C-alpha cells in the first residue's frame, strides 16, 4: 500500500499516523531510537506490506499487467489504490480525510529524522505543499508514475504503459480494491490487538 492507505490504516487502528507513514523510510536498526507509538506504527506498516504483497488477489492482479511493466505492478497498484481509497474514503472512515491529513501534517511538523535525506526531502515537500488530497484526481497517479520513472537508477520506462493499463482496466482494479481493502483493514486491527512491543535498549 502507499502513503494514503498507510495513513488511513493508522487512523483506523488508532495508531500513530506518522509511524504508519515512516515504514518506507526507517530501517530496522533505527527503531530502538524512536518513541514506542511511532515504532508500533512502523511495524504495522511493515505487516500491511507483507500482507498486501502475498495476498492472492494482489498476486493475481499483478499477473494481469503486461510483461514489460509487470516488475512495476506493485508500485502501480499501490499508487492507484490510493486514488481509489480517496474516491471511496467515506465508505471506510467516519472521519473526513481533511481532518486525518491535518493530524498527519501536524505530527510531521514536530518530527525529524537525522541524516535521512530521502525522508527529509519528502517531508519538506509534504509540509510545504500538503499534496495528499490531490490523490482525489487520477492525474496525480499519472504524475507519480512519471516521477518514479525519472528517479529510478535502473531506468525502466513504464509511466505511459501504466497509464494506459489503469485506464483500460479500471473496473478490474476497482473490484480488486473493494475486495481487498476491507481484509487489509481487518488484518491491521488484528495485528494491533496482538501487538507486543519489542524489547529494545530503551526498555532495559
N, C-alpha and C positions, 0 to 999 in steps of 0.2 A: 504494500500500500504506500501511498505518497503522503506528502505533508498534511493535507487537509484531513484525510482519513485518520491519520495517527492523532492529530489534534482532537478530532471528533471522538475517537475511541477514548482518549484521555478524559474528555468531558463525560462520556457515557459511563466510564468506570470510576469517575470521581478521583482520578489520579492527576499528577502534575501534567498540565498541557505542555509545558516546556520540556519536561522529561521525555514525554512521548515523541516530541519533535527531535530531541537530541540523539535519538538512536542511530541516525545516519552519520553522526559526527564524532561520537565518543568511542574510543577503543576500550576494550575490556580492562586494560591495566589502569585506566583513568577513573574507573567507577568509585574506588575507595576514597577519592578526594572530593566526592560530590555529596550534597545533602541526601539523606535517606529517601525522601519523597521523589527527588529527581532520579535517583538510581532505580527506584521502583518503576517509574515511567519508562526509562530506557530499557529495562528488562521486559516490560510489557511490549514495547515497540519491537524488540527482537523476537519475542514469542509470536507476535502477529505476523511478522515477516516470514518466519518458518512455516506457520500455519498456511499462509497465503501461497507460498511457493510450492507447497506439497499438496494443496487441495486438489482433488480430482477435477473439479470444474475449471480451475485455472490451468491445470496441466493440459486438459483437453482444449481449452480456449487457445492456448499458445500454439497448439498444433494446427490451428486454422490459419495462422499467419503465413504469408508467402515465405518460402525457404530462404530467400535472400535477406529478409529482415527478421527472421524468427529469433535470432540471438538477442534482438532488442525488444522482443514481445513483452517481456516482463515490465520493462520501463514504460512502454506504450500503454499497457493495461493499467499500471499504477496511475499514470497521469490522467488517462481518460476516465478512470473510476472516480478520481477527484471531481471531475466535471459532473459525472452522473450523481455523485453524492450532493453536490451543490444544487442540482436540479431537483432532488428529492429530499432535501435536508429535513423538511417538516415531517416527513414520514418516519424519521429516525431520531428526532430530538424535539423536546418541548422548549428548548432554549434557542432563541434566534441566533443564527450564525454571527451576526454583528456583535452580540454580547460575548460569545465564545472567543471570537478573534480578538476583541478588545482585551479580554483577560489574558490571552496568549501574548499579545504585544506588550502588555504591562509586565508580565513575567520576563519577557525577553529583555526589556529595558533595564531590568535590575540584575542581569546576569552577564558574566563574562567568562570566556574560556581562554586562558592564557596560551599563546603560541599555537593556536589552532586557526590558521589562516583561512581555511575553507569555511569553517563556521563563522568567523568574524566577518568575512565578506558577505555571506548570505544573510547574516543577522543584520548587518548595516543596511542592506537592500530592503529587508523586511521592515525595519524600523523607519527608514526614510520614506518608503513608498507604500507600505501597507497594502500589498497587492493580492493577498489570498482571495479576497472576494471576487477577483477578476476571473476565477475559475467557473463563475456562472456562465461564462461565454466560451464556446468551443474554440474560438480563435486563440484563446490563451493556451490551450493544449498544443495547437499547431506551432505557436511561438516557442513553447517549451521543447517540443521535438527538435526544432531547428537549433535552439540554444545548446541543447545537449550534444547534438551532432557536431556543432562547431567546437565544443570543448573536448571531445574525445581524442585521446592521444593516438590510439589506433583508429584512423579515420574510417568511419562506417557511414555511408550515405543512406539514410533511412527516413528522413523527415517527410519528404513528399510522398513516399510509398506508404508511410504510416498514416498520413492524412487521407490518402485515397482509401486505405483499408478501413479506417474507422467510419468514414462517410458511407462506404458501401455495406458495412457490417454493423451498423448502429443498433439494429434490432437484436442481433446476437449478443453484442456487448452489453446492452441494457438488460436483457434477460439473464445473462450470466451474473451481472452485478446484483440484480434484485434477488437472485437465489443465494448468492454467496455472502453478501454483506451481513444479513441477519445472523448467519452462522459465525461470521467473523466477530461480531459484537458479543455473541454468546460465549465464544472462546475467550475473548478478553475478560469478560466477567468471571468466568471460571478460573482463569489464571490468577486474578487478583484475590479471589476468595481463598485460594490455596497458597497464596504467596507467603513465603518465609524469607525475611531479609537475610542476605548473605552475611557471613562473618567477615568483617574487614578490620583493618588496623584501627579504625576509629572506634570499634566496639570492644577492643581488647584492653 
